[in-house]
Amino acid sequence: MRRFALAAALTVLPSLAAAQCAEGAMLWDRSELYFGLSRAGGGITAPEFTGFLDEEVTPRFPDGMTVLTAQGRWRNGEGEIIKEDSMMVILLHPPGGDAPGRIAEIREAYKARFDQQSVMLVSGQDCVSF
């Protein structure tokens, strides 16, 4: 699939685990979820997406998240550039534990509820302080 060719071409960067965080900061996992808002028969509305956040995301990550409006673009199998309104959810959480499983549940719930092919996940680590 051409859509994933860029990901395969990227060079893996050294982990931040080797880097030292500033005093008072902790190394946490960052998970970014990208939710497309297009679907057959009309787009996913703001109230529908808010309901999804309230019912699926917040119960799994009650300590908080950041939600951003985005404009996605990608090439489909026919070579067309598709533009799609999207929402991005950023989750910061301590490493380890069951966060990966909770994130997988969120992705599957969105695909099932809104008849989506995928929910993109980007993961990394960042130094975090409050």
CORTA-V771521 format. One line per field, one symbol per residue. ss: DSSP state (H for helix, E for strand, - for the rest). phi: phi as a letter, one per 20 degrees, with the letter a starting at -180 (. if undefined). psi: psi as a letter, one per 40 degrees, with the letter a starting at -180 (. if undefined). A space follows every 10 residues. Layout:
ss = ???
phi = ???
psi = ???
//
This chain:
ss = -HHHHHHHH- -----HHH-- -----EEEEE EEEEEE---- -----HHHHH HHHHHHH--- -----EEEEE EEEEE----- EEEEEEEEEE EEEE----HH HHHHHHHHHH HHHH-----E EEEEEEEE--
phi = .fgdffffef efegffgffd ffgndceced cddddfdeag npffegffff ffgfedegfe cffpacccec cebbeefenf eddbfbcddd ddbgfnmdgg fffgffffff fffdldfbcf cccacbeccc
psi = hddeddddei hhiiieddih iiheiihiih hhhhhieiih eiihiddddd dddddddddd geeiihhihi hihihadeei hhhhiiihhh hhiiiaaedd dddddddddd dddefidihh hhiaiihhi.
//
